[in-house]
Amino acid sequence: MGDTPLHPSHAHVRLGWLDVMKGLSILWIVFFHFFTTYDDNHMGWPLDRGFFANFIDHCHPASLSEWIGCTAEACWVGAAKLGFHAVSVFLVLSGFGLTYSLTKPGAVEKGWKTWYLRRVLRLFPMYWIAHLIYLISPFVARPEPIDYRFLLSFFGDRVYPLDTIMFYMNPAWWYFGLLLQLYIAFPFLFRLLQKAGPGWFLAITALITFGSRYVMLVVHPVHGNYVQGAFFTARLWEFASGMFLGVYFRSRPGIMMERLFSGPALAAGIALYALGLLSYPGLYGSGLTYSFTDGLIGTGLFIILAHAARWCAMVPTVSKGLAYVGVYSYSLYLLHQPYVIYFGERMRCMELGAFTAAAGAIIAVIFLLCAPIEKFANKWTGKLLDHGLRTPSTTLSTPSGS
């Protein structure tokens, strides 16, 4: 549990691969929402035992080539349906970005009150715009009536009343409620990181996370939404591990780049992600192992997608496109789901290949409409921040606006 000084290195290392990671992650999430609507639970769930065997039996391959095709299709369906795991990556990225920026000299010299005000001005305007767009836009799914919950959501409440508001109107917005809780707790977490040092900080937050999940899952079972993120301690490990990485990338950037992008790190990421998958109760896990699932998934997948982002750099056009999506991922996160549900419900008669191609085109159009809206919101919030609140910008924002 060795400590490291919370002081920045004089070395400057460009972390552009983080934007590519965000682009990969948000596109995976968007396609997951699109695909699960289109599929409507007909192709099975990849976290159930026998998914691949049942899928291939249903496919009825008559030759080796057809068996290979069915297996590839099952892998594609499985990957599409696991897109919700990328939410864990955004939690790691959010903790990383906030901590990386705050470990600069003078980063919080104006105090935490000003820090909170900056966060509010970064998060809420685009969130409010998304609510207003939902009210007036065509081609959006409207599964529930507009009622008092709209105002609760508008002001940031995605937790109470838990049964009816967490997934109300735009289900993806549940994450906004979790993010607000983590932002409220962040100054306390940052002080703990400073006082205890990165190693002990990680140990303490691990104990809080896995202990609280075990209590909520086994000792005193509660509504599953609490474990998903209605109560922030259940997802604290992912955010805290990002804070841990942010400290070390600021103080030892060269060493961290070398270690993160090494073969052993990739192998460790794959192993952690595999353990996370196996820990699901639907596979080989239980309530006890599920206490560790999201932490394993987030940590392992962060490493895997970091390597994927670096591999994308071998094709500059792809890398630049994904980075651009990553930069404006917040608006895509806030706006996409009612549209992909609307179109996904109307595309259920399409074959899988045709659906995939059409979904890709629709997602591209949605993003091209979202990005200018976020640019507009950033322009006006930037003007507010210019009045004595602006700090040096960072490219480490997440679709949660950190």
Secondary structure, DSSP 8 states (H G I E B T S, - for coil): -----S---S-----THHHHHHHHHHHHHHHHHHHHHHHTT-S--TTSTTHHHHHHHHH---SHHHHHHHHHHHHHHHHHHTGGGHHHHHHHHHHHHHHHHHTSTTTTTT-HHHHHHHHHHHHHHHHHHHHHHHHH-SS----S---HHHHHHHTT--SSSHHHHTTSSSGGGHHHHHHHHHHHHHHHHHHHHHHH-HHHHHHHHHHHHHHHHHIIIIIS---HHIIIIISGGGGHHHHHHHHHHHHHHHHSHHHHHHHHTSHHHHHHHHHHHHHHHHTSTTTT--HHHHTTHHHHHHHHHHHHHHHHHHHHTTSHHHHHHHHHHHHTHHHHHHHHHHHHHHHHHHTTTS-HHHHHHHHHHHHHHHHHHHHHHHHHHHHHHHHHHHTTT-----S---TT--
